[in-house]
Amino acid sequence: MYQATSEVRVRFAPSPTGYLHVGGARSALFNLLYAKHNNGKFILRIEDTDQERSTQESLEMVVSDLQWLGLNWDEGVDPKTLKDIGPYGPYKQSERLDIYKKYAQQLLDQGKAYYCFMTDEELDAAREKIKAAGLHTHVESPYENKLMSEALERIAKGDKAVVRFKTRELRKEYILKDLIRGEVKFPSDMVGDFVMLRSDGMPVYNFCCVIDDYLMKISHVLRAEEHLPNTLRQLMIYEGLGWKTPEFGHISLILDDDRQKLSKRKGAVACDQFKKDGYLPSAMNNYMALLGWSHPEDKEIMSLGDMEAAFTLDRVHASGAVFDRVKLKWMNAQHLRALPNNEIWKLISPYLIEVGLKLPTDSDWQNRSVETFKSYMEILTDAVTLYSPLDDSKYEINMVESDEALKMESTKVVLQAWKELVAAHPTETFTEADFLAIQDAVKAKSGQKGKNLFFPIRVALIGKPHGAELKILVPLMHKKSILERAEKAFALINGKAGALC
């Protein structure tokens, strides 16, 4: 019985037991790119047989993260209802238990599997005995060759048994022609008789993975390198059922800068956290694609469409890829700055609203502000720091940082000149040139320079002597706001109680 399909069909099969890790997202991306490049189908299958750890919340979060990244699937669970879309469902493994039992029974009937009644205590004791003897063999179940009738009789009486796949007679070398890693050899004695169904009827990963991939007509299995050891068991099951195997490709691990497996100890690893931190999905996809793959023309900045057009497995590298967080920020900045100003404003607005910033609502000001600030932004959350000085309600003088400036004898005369020149400005707004001209006029009128000139003006504008560049802030402020802030600083110098509120 052999599977025959000429269509490229790939799948991403997450377990809904936590967040979507960037490594999982990259696997999903590679599968999508391969499918689209070959006019194939991308399937989302949910591997939720771990009932204790699988949660609805995690499933919804994984689906939401994939949607945010724009990694849209052709078949699987509906992104809104989580019901099946496609001809080969159910797409949740928890809803396919009868299917797994059917094929487990087929292997039992053919004598390729058996019921094993060994308890955990018996298994542990057998392993200890082998270890004490200095052997490197696997536990041999005493139930391997028992009559099926005896096993069924015990089960009928309520005894619990797992279903194990027989491997003793498979004495040969299994050879996998991996699409990424080349030829990989597995001696059959790497594994003993392994469990296919647990005693509660739940299938284990390697068994249901084979059943699902075959029945869903998966042509290529592209997955993380850490799944490579699972392949031997899966090859045995394919062989036992008389099914043709899909083509396998095992993607390298993503490493931190210490070349250890990517860990949240070094920073965000969950897609949801990157989203909250203000990364763009286009930049995430672009960066993840280059973790183990390279464009044939060595392009760095690419859209999803660009990557779909160029993606081939011969350019996927077998060695580990280092996750460079600095490079990711740089790439995000490139994608961000390429967007129209009004689109950037829409993206940063939720972050500004979240921290309660009160800013002008007219689109002209918003576009001008984005044009001013976008070259300073790497991620969307950078906007909070950039825009905060523009909210009059947030203005306050940092007494610790401003102590030196407030005590300087020159501060009062500088602020007096600053107030007079700002008030005399003929329009309500200022250009960068206007600001620089007024600053030079204050210098001439007060006779001050260096920090004696700049510190008082900075305190009067942003409440501290160090921070954002004033020449980019002032053109986004109104005369009334600038004068009110100057009055507060001046009142503080004069010791007027209650001037700051």
Summary of the structure (lengths in Angstrom):
residues: 501
radius of gyration: 32.5
end to end distance: 80.9
largest distance: 106.3
contacts: 1535
relative contact order: 0.09
helix: 50%
strand: 12%
